[in-house]
């Protein structure tokens, strides 16, 4: 049974919401919900739910895909029309490209637009201000001072901690982290910093020393590349055992590098076990469920409960964690029972993960030596 994404307690800060009642929720996911069975395109005269992607592809096996799956599942189960819009420019998309995509969604009949990624901020501010009758969901964003915008944010440092701790408890002592956004993406920064802390805590308990290569190189666009694959192949060939690939379709470069070198990968955002045999676990956050929740509030006429507010979802919302089904649990030494105990310690604050990523390079770690690859 998964320990994540139930979303059964308070969801938005400063809003007392008991039981999110996400339609379908993760209950059906445990049985293997088939998101691919829901078409990505549909014929309609207008589309009332729209998705504006982050950079990278719609099917990036990560951030965009998780958000999109939540949106189209809600639309299917509630008989709503939907469409996705990818800003022109691809990985080089500008604010003007994002504004054009959002305006196209408005012109296409959107009543509510889900915008993925922190880089949407400037464009979203402009379009939401000009279209107060349209509602916007800012995933990985922040409140914009606009009543027609709500934000969904996750405590990625907790998920990163769980992944780093599990890897070291499994017996890995040579780790890697390859992050997206060039080191400026707050979510990836939190994932990575939590990963160091979790690895350090487990190494300290075991009386071991862990080596970690840590880099933002070749990940600015969150995309797979020959350069990234070459770098990771170099890591694996010189002893790195497992790499946390944190950022969109960057994971495919990690899968290839690991597969060629008998290495392992930690996935991100969604459960990536089905995407590669190299994946031992994934540091997940409830992209599908958070998206569905915001849409449900809108269609239930309860937008005022989330208007101009930001979520900050973590273990106490069961919104971050590792997948624990047998098919996704790639550990032999670290058990699900041990994981559940660790998860509870985070919930009751016996363990508190530092989310202050500023100055991470200058901090000292008792049992982890970090090689900051630049």
BELURQUI-V747924 format. One record per residue. N is the residue number from 1. RES is the residue in one letter. NEAR is the number of other ideal C-beta (glycine too) atoms within 10 Angstrom. Layout:
n->(N/N)
res->(RES/RES)
near->(NEAR/NEAR)
//
This chain:
n->(1/2/3/4/5/6/7/8/9/10/11/12/13/14/15/16/17/18/19/20/21/22/23/24/25/26/27/28/29/30/31/32/33/34/35/36/37/38/39/40/41/42/43/44/45/46/47/48/49/50/51/52/53/54/55/56/57/58/59/60/61/62/63/64/65/66/67/68/69/70/71/72/73/74/75/76/77/78/79/80/81/82/83/84/85/86/87/88/89/90/91/92/93/94/95/96/97/98/99/100/101/102/103/104/105/106/107/108/109/110/111/112/113/114/115/116/117/118/119/120/121/122/123/124/125/126/127/128/129/130/131/132/133/134/135/136/137/138/139/140/141/142/143/144/145/146/147/148/149/150/151/152/153/154/155/156/157/158/159/160/161/162/163/164/165/166/167/168/169/170/171/172/173/174/175/176/177/178/179/180/181/182/183/184/185/186/187/188/189/190/191/192/193/194/195/196/197/198/199/200/201/202/203/204/205/206/207/208/209/210/211/212/213/214/215/216/217/218/219/220/221/222/223/224/225/226/227/228/229/230/231/232/233/234/235/236/237/238/239/240/241/242/243/244/245/246/247/248/249/250/251/252/253/254/255/256/257/258/259/260/261/262/263/264/265/266/267/268/269/270/271/272/273/274/275/276/277/278/279/280/281/282/283/284/285/286/287/288/289/290/291/292/293/294/295/296/297/298/299/300/301/302/303/304/305/306/307/308/309/310/311/312/313/314/315/316/317/318/319/320/321/322/323/324/325/326/327/328/329/330/331/332/333/334/335/336/337/338/339/340/341/342/343/344/345/346/347/348/349/350/351/352/353/354/355/356/357/358/359/360/361/362/363/364/365/366/367/368/369/370/371/372/373/374)
res->(X/X/X/X/X/X/X/X/X/X/X/X/X/X/X/X/X/X/X/X/X/X/X/X/X/X/X/X/X/X/X/X/X/X/X/X/X/X/X/X/X/X/X/X/X/X/X/X/X/X/X/X/X/X/X/X/X/X/X/X/X/X/X/X/X/X/X/X/X/X/X/X/X/X/X/X/X/X/X/X/X/X/X/X/X/X/X/X/X/X/X/X/X/X/X/X/X/X/X/X/X/X/X/X/X/X/X/X/X/X/X/X/X/X/X/X/X/X/X/X/X/X/X/X/X/X/X/X/X/X/X/X/X/X/X/X/X/X/X/X/X/X/X/X/X/X/X/X/X/X/X/X/X/X/X/X/X/X/X/X/X/X/X/X/X/X/X/X/X/X/X/X/X/X/X/X/X/X/X/X/X/X/X/X/X/X/X/X/X/X/X/X/X/X/X/X/X/X/X/X/X/X/X/X/X/X/X/X/X/X/X/X/X/X/X/X/X/X/X/X/X/X/X/X/X/X/X/X/X/X/X/X/X/X/X/X/X/X/X/X/X/X/X/X/X/X/X/X/X/X/X/X/X/X/X/X/X/X/X/X/X/X/X/X/X/X/X/X/X/X/X/X/X/X/X/X/X/X/X/X/X/X/X/X/X/X/X/X/X/X/X/X/X/X/X/X/X/X/X/X/X/X/X/X/X/X/X/X/X/X/X/X/X/X/X/X/X/X/X/X/X/X/X/X/X/X/X/X/X/X/X/X/X/X/X/X/X/X/X/X/X/X/X/X/X/X/X/X/X/X/X/X/X/X/X/X/X/X/X/X/X/X/X/X/X/X/X/X/X/X/X/X/X/X)
near->(8/18/19/24/27/18/24/15/14/17/28/23/12/7/15/8/16/9/11/24/13/25/15/15/19/18/12/13/20/12/7/9/16/8/16/9/7/17/10/15/8/13/6/13/7/11/20/18/26/26/29/25/25/26/27/27/19/16/13/25/23/29/29/27/23/26/29/25/22/25/28/23/24/25/21/16/13/13/6/18/18/25/22/22/22/18/24/13/14/13/14/10/23/14/16/14/17/28/20/18/25/27/16/15/27/17/9/17/16/26/17/22/28/29/31/29/25/20/21/28/18/14/23/25/18/16/24/22/13/12/17/11/7/19/24/27/27/27/28/26/24/13/15/20/9/17/13/18/28/27/25/28/23/25/24/31/27/30/30/31/32/27/30/33/27/27/28/27/22/18/13/22/19/16/28/30/27/29/27/31/22/15/17/13/26/16/27/30/22/25/32/29/25/27/31/25/25/28/32/22/22/24/23/16/12/14/7/14/12/23/16/27/21/22/21/23/14/21/27/18/21/27/21/23/17/10/12/25/20/12/21/29/19/14/24/22/12/10/12/23/21/28/29/28/34/33/30/30/24/29/30/20/26/34/25/19/27/28/14/14/18/9/23/24/30/31/30/31/28/24/22/25/19/13/17/19/13/26/24/25/29/27/30/27/30/31/27/27/28/29/27/25/28/28/25/16/25/18/17/10/8/13/16/11/15/23/17/14/16/19/26/15/28/22/25/15/25/22/30/29/26/29/24/19/14/7/10/19/18/21/18/9/10/23/14/15/9/14/21/14/10/23/20/13/13/21/16/9/9/9/18/11/21/14/17/10/18/9/7/17/11/6/13/8/17/9/18/26/10/20/12/11/15/9)
//
